[in-house]
């Protein structure tokens, strides 16, 4: 399908193709998630409209973060576009490492981007990365297994209910595990999930004086709850499972529940990939009765490193990939359920999209997330599943390694928390907090 985006892409695309003299080959670093893989399959549409070719570097999440961080800090110039998120964008934008997206054409309609996404990808009101998809997190569950367990999932469950349901659904001999949760070490892998659990139990990363709080009773309660639940109702080898591994397990029918990114909803309900596509229900992320749910806020976004020599071509790609027209292109090729979610208000106003079973729950989850007030107690930082300071990537990954080791049975919750406390305190002191 050819969607007219001549006005969107400006003068270069007005004649459908750029002249050979202005055509570029741009290199894009991205994550190996389903929506990004789908985008690669549709790139011919962009090339046809602009003449620009695209080379893809597709990496696992932890590796992507490491590679793009090294490259942008060293001004390496390997990439013309980087797939980054709400953690990196404000920090790098403030440091002048990203090209501002402050001159996108009126047809692009920046004001249509959901406020939560636009705010998280801006510095002082200037957009530094455009969201390709946005997400919160929620409960995805097997309706047939819930019914078999004699339970009914509330729209807003508690952790207590989730634990009860997980244990009742588990049939280890039949290779069905009541719950699949992230265990793979990484600040954006297990720590993204565990930080939201901690928030809901009343824990926080730092107190108002930037003192680490892993030695608090709330962190102990949250981590112990998670480890016990995974021991009794989780799959074997969970300490190496991240987003993609749990997605695969759920699609194979091996998980009763999975609490993870709202973006996964289209994958678990896709009959081409999921053996349980017609048996999936959705609920808000759980709480512990303290006023905070365990849901995060994230966008995988496209940003342009300041070191690129191909700014104009990179901007044209971002305009194409994050436009209303791109959403229509995916809908035409793959159906509305597979459109990248969570970025534009107009998508959630679209009557066709409103028919998708997970559309409302996704938007409700995104709107319920508050990065400025993530925990029950006051904090000095912004961020729900991360702390928006440059040091977080390092300390988050170190803490994640300790908690993953605890999940693997190599140490106790107390030992993991003690080590995380000491490591974080040392790093923060060295950084001058």
Buried (B, 14 or more C-beta within 10 A) or exposed (E): EEBEBBBBBBEBBEEEBBEEEEBBEBBBBBBBBBBBEBBEEBBEBBBEBBBBBBEBBBBBBBBBBBBBBEBBEEEEBBBBBBBBBBBBBBBBBEEEBBBBBEEBEEBBBEEBBBEBBBBBBBBEEEBBBBBBBBBBBBBBBBBBBBEEBEBEBEEBBBBEBBBBBBBBBBEEEEEBBBBBBBBBBBBBBBBBBBBBBBBBBBBBBBBEEBBBBBBBEBBBBBBBBBBEBBEBBBBEEBBEBBBBBBBBBBBEBBBBBBBBBBBBBBBBBBEEBBEBBEBBBBBBBBBBEBEBBBBBBBBBBBBBBBBBEBEEBBBBBBBBBBBBBBBBBBBEEBEBBBBBBBBBBBBBEBEEBEEBEBBEBBBBBBEBBEBEEBBBBEBBBBBBBBBBBBBBBBBBBBBBBBBBBBBBEEBEBEEBBBBBBBBBBEBBEEEEB
